[in-house]
Amino acid sequence: HISAIQELIETEQRYISDLHIFANEFIKPLSNSRILNDYEIEQLFSD
């Protein structure tokens, strides 16, 4: 059971890391460029 819990924790940590990369490499630069307005960015990247 410990290994399953450890695997879950590691998977979640990778997911959070990937979200940070996505935000820093895609969303922030796009927002800063003002190519799209905030509403358009929200629509593009929402669930």
Distance bins in CASP14 RR format, pairs under 12 A and 6 or more apart:
PFRMAT RR
TARGET T0000
AUTHOR 0000-0000-0000
RMODE 2
METHOD distances of the structure
MODEL  1
1 7 0 0 0 0 0 1 0 0 0 0 0
1 8 0 0 0 0 0 1 0 0 0 0 0
2 8 0 0 0 0 0 1 0 0 0 0 0
2 9 0 0 0 0 0 1 0 0 0 0 0
3 9 0 0 0 0 0 1 0 0 0 0 0
3 10 0 0 0 0 0 1 0 0 0 0 0
4 10 0 0 0 0 0 1 0 0 0 0 0
4 11 0 0 0 0 0 1 0 0 0 0 0
5 11 0 0 0 0 0 1 0 0 0 0 0
5 12 0 0 0 0 0 1 0 0 0 0 0
6 12 0 0 0 0 0 1 0 0 0 0 0
6 13 0 0 0 0 0 1 0 0 0 0 0
7 13 0 0 0 0 0 1 0 0 0 0 0
7 14 0 0 0 0 0 1 0 0 0 0 0
8 14 0 0 0 0 0 1 0 0 0 0 0
8 15 0 0 0 0 0 1 0 0 0 0 0
9 15 0 0 0 0 0 1 0 0 0 0 0
9 16 0 0 0 0 0 1 0 0 0 0 0
10 16 0 0 0 0 0 1 0 0 0 0 0
10 17 0 0 0 0 0 1 0 0 0 0 0
11 17 0 0 0 0 0 1 0 0 0 0 0
11 18 0 0 0 0 0 1 0 0 0 0 0
12 18 0 0 0 0 0 1 0 0 0 0 0
12 19 0 0 0 0 0 1 0 0 0 0 0
13 19 0 0 0 0 0 1 0 0 0 0 0
13 20 0 0 0 0 0 1 0 0 0 0 0
14 20 0 0 0 0 0 1 0 0 0 0 0
14 21 0 0 0 0 0 1 0 0 0 0 0
15 21 0 0 0 0 0 1 0 0 0 0 0
15 22 0 0 0 0 0 1 0 0 0 0 0
16 22 0 0 0 0 0 1 0 0 0 0 0
16 23 0 0 0 0 0 1 0 0 0 0 0
17 23 0 0 0 0 0 1 0 0 0 0 0
17 24 0 0 0 0 0 1 0 0 0 0 0
18 24 0 0 0 0 0 1 0 0 0 0 0
18 25 0 0 0 0 0 1 0 0 0 0 0
18 26 0 0 0 0 0 1 0 0 0 0 0
19 25 0 0 0 0 0 1 0 0 0 0 0
19 26 0 0 0 0 0 1 0 0 0 0 0
19 27 0 0 0 0 1 0 0 0 0 0 0
19 45 0 0 0 0 0 1 0 0 0 0 0
20 26 0 0 0 0 0 1 0 0 0 0 0
20 27 0 0 0 0 0 1 0 0 0 0 0
20 28 0 0 0 0 0 1 0 0 0 0 0
21 27 0 0 0 0 0 1 0 0 0 0 0
21 28 0 0 0 0 0 1 0 0 0 0 0
22 28 0 0 0 0 1 0 0 0 0 0 0
22 29 0 0 0 0 0 1 0 0 0 0 0
22 30 0 0 0 0 0 1 0 0 0 0 0
22 45 0 0 0 0 1 0 0 0 0 0 0
23 29 0 0 0 0 1 0 0 0 0 0 0
23 30 0 0 0 0 0 1 0 0 0 0 0
23 31 0 0 0 0 1 0 0 0 0 0 0
23 41 0 0 0 0 0 1 0 0 0 0 0
23 45 0 0 0 0 1 0 0 0 0 0 0
24 30 0 0 0 0 0 1 0 0 0 0 0
24 31 0 0 0 0 0 1 0 0 0 0 0
24 32 0 0 0 0 0 1 0 0 0 0 0
25 32 0 0 0 0 0 1 0 0 0 0 0
26 32 0 0 0 0 0 1 0 0 0 0 0
26 33 0 0 0 0 0 1 0 0 0 0 0
26 36 0 0 0 0 0 1 0 0 0 0 0
26 41 0 0 0 0 1 0 0 0 0 0 0
26 44 0 0 0 0 1 0 0 0 0 0 0
26 45 0 0 0 0 1 0 0 0 0 0 0
27 33 0 0 0 0 0 1 0 0 0 0 0
27 36 0 0 0 0 0 1 0 0 0 0 0
27 38 0 0 0 0 0 1 0 0 0 0 0
27 40 0 0 0 0 0 1 0 0 0 0 0
27 41 1 0 0 1 0 0 0 0 0 0 0
27 42 0 0 0 0 1 0 0 0 0 0 0
27 44 0 0 0 0 1 0 0 0 0 0 0
27 45 1 0 0 1 0 0 0 0 0 0 0
27 46 0 0 0 0 0 1 0 0 0 0 0
28 41 0 0 0 0 1 0 0 0 0 0 0
28 45 0 0 0 0 0 1 0 0 0 0 0
29 35 0 0 0 0 1 0 0 0 0 0 0
29 36 0 0 0 0 0 1 0 0 0 0 0
29 41 0 0 0 0 0 1 0 0 0 0 0
30 36 1 0 0 1 0 0 0 0 0 0 0
30 37 0 0 0 0 0 1 0 0 0 0 0
30 38 0 0 0 0 0 1 0 0 0 0 0
30 40 0 0 0 0 1 0 0 0 0 0 0
30 41 1 0 0 1 0 0 0 0 0 0 0
30 42 0 0 0 0 0 1 0 0 0 0 0
30 44 0 0 0 0 1 0 0 0 0 0 0
30 45 0 0 0 0 1 0 0 0 0 0 0
31 37 0 0 0 0 1 0 0 0 0 0 0
31 38 1 0 0 1 0 0 0 0 0 0 0
31 39 0 0 0 0 0 1 0 0 0 0 0
31 40 0 0 0 0 1 0 0 0 0 0 0
31 41 1 0 1 0 0 0 0 0 0 0 0
31 42 0 0 0 0 1 0 0 0 0 0 0
31 44 0 0 0 0 0 1 0 0 0 0 0
31 45 0 0 0 0 0 1 0 0 0 0 0
32 38 0 0 0 0 0 1 0 0 0 0 0
32 41 0 0 0 0 0 1 0 0 0 0 0
33 40 0 0 0 0 0 1 0 0 0 0 0
33 41 0 0 0 0 0 1 0 0 0 0 0
34 40 0 0 0 0 0 1 0 0 0 0 0
34 41 0 0 0 0 0 1 0 0 0 0 0
35 41 0 0 0 0 1 0 0 0 0 0 0
35 44 0 0 0 0 0 1 0 0 0 0 0
36 42 0 0 0 0 1 0 0 0 0 0 0
36 43 0 0 0 0 1 0 0 0 0 0 0
36 44 1 0 0 1 0 0 0 0 0 0 0
36 45 0 0 0 0 0 1 0 0 0 0 0
37 43 0 0 0 0 1 0 0 0 0 0 0
37 44 0 0 0 0 0 1 0 0 0 0 0
38 44 0 0 0 0 0 1 0 0 0 0 0
38 45 0 0 0 0 0 1 0 0 0 0 0
38 46 0 0 0 0 0 1 0 0 0 0 0
39 45 0 0 0 0 0 1 0 0 0 0 0
39 46 0 0 0 0 0 1 0 0 0 0 0
40 46 0 0 0 0 0 1 0 0 0 0 0
END
